[in-house]
Amino acid sequence: MDDFIKERNEAFASEDENKIKAYCAKYNIKIPRNKEIFWAGVHKAILDLFLYENSSISPEQYNKSYNWLVEHGYSPKIIGGEK
């Protein structure tokens, strides 16, 4: 696994805002200024990462992210053009 993927997985699995933002800054990944949109993206990424074999995302993290998205009016789907 290359560093980019390893660091991505660690950052998102941590659910730590500063760690995620540091990862994004290191790789010049633009992040939304709106905090809710930022967290919606983080939670959608967590749902997606859970699907990978040997995922560092626990079922509890998956459920937490899924519930956060639903509670904030977002679809837990990654694709499909929904909010």
C-alpha positions as CSV (number, residue, x, y, z in Angstrom):
1,M,0.0,0.0,0.0
2,D,1.5,3.3,-1.0
3,D,1.9,6.2,1.5
4,F,-1.0,8.2,0.0
5,I,-3.5,5.4,0.6
6,K,-2.1,4.5,4.0
7,E,-2.1,8.1,5.2
8,R,-5.6,8.6,3.8
9,N,-7.0,5.5,5.6
10,E,-5.3,6.5,8.9
11,A,-6.5,10.1,8.7
12,F,-10.2,9.3,8.0
13,A,-10.2,6.4,10.4
14,S,-9.0,8.7,13.1
15,E,-12.0,11.0,12.6
16,D,-9.7,13.8,13.8
17,E,-10.4,17.1,12.0
18,N,-6.8,18.3,12.3
19,K,-5.3,15.0,11.1
20,I,-7.7,15.0,8.1
21,K,-6.9,18.6,7.3
22,A,-3.1,18.0,7.6
23,Y,-3.4,15.0,5.2
24,C,-5.4,17.1,2.7
25,A,-2.8,20.0,3.0
26,K,0.1,17.6,2.4
27,Y,-1.5,16.3,-0.8
28,N,-3.0,19.6,-1.9
29,I,-6.5,18.3,-1.6
30,K,-8.9,21.2,-1.5
31,I,-11.4,21.1,1.4
32,P,-14.7,22.9,1.7
33,R,-14.8,26.0,3.9
34,N,-18.2,25.1,5.2
35,K,-17.7,22.9,8.2
36,E,-20.9,20.8,7.6
37,I,-20.0,20.1,4.0
38,F,-16.5,19.1,5.2
39,W,-17.9,16.6,7.7
40,A,-20.4,15.3,5.2
41,G,-17.5,14.5,2.9
42,V,-15.6,12.9,5.7
43,H,-18.5,10.7,6.7
44,K,-19.1,9.7,3.0
45,A,-15.4,8.8,2.7
46,I,-15.7,6.7,5.9
47,L,-18.6,4.8,4.4
48,D,-16.7,4.2,1.2
49,L,-13.5,3.1,3.0
50,F,-15.5,0.6,5.1
51,L,-16.2,-1.4,1.9
52,Y,-12.5,-2.1,1.2
53,E,-11.0,-5.4,2.2
54,N,-9.0,-5.1,5.5
55,S,-10.5,-1.7,6.2
56,S,-9.4,0.2,9.2
57,I,-13.0,1.5,9.5
58,S,-14.9,-0.3,12.2
59,P,-18.6,-1.2,11.9
60,E,-19.2,1.3,14.8
61,Q,-17.5,4.0,12.7
62,Y,-19.5,3.1,9.7
63,N,-22.8,3.2,11.6
64,K,-21.8,6.6,13.2
65,S,-21.1,8.1,9.8
66,Y,-24.2,6.6,8.3
67,N,-26.3,8.0,11.1
68,W,-24.6,11.4,10.9
69,L,-25.4,11.7,7.2
70,V,-29.0,10.7,7.6
71,E,-29.5,13.0,10.6
72,H,-28.1,16.0,8.7
73,G,-30.2,15.3,5.6
74,Y,-27.6,13.7,3.4
75,S,-27.8,10.5,1.5
76,P,-25.3,7.9,2.6
77,K,-24.9,7.0,-1.1
78,I,-21.5,7.9,-2.6
79,I,-22.9,8.2,-6.2
80,G,-26.3,9.1,-7.6
81,G,-26.3,12.9,-7.5
82,E,-28.1,13.1,-4.2
83,K,-27.2,15.6,-1.4
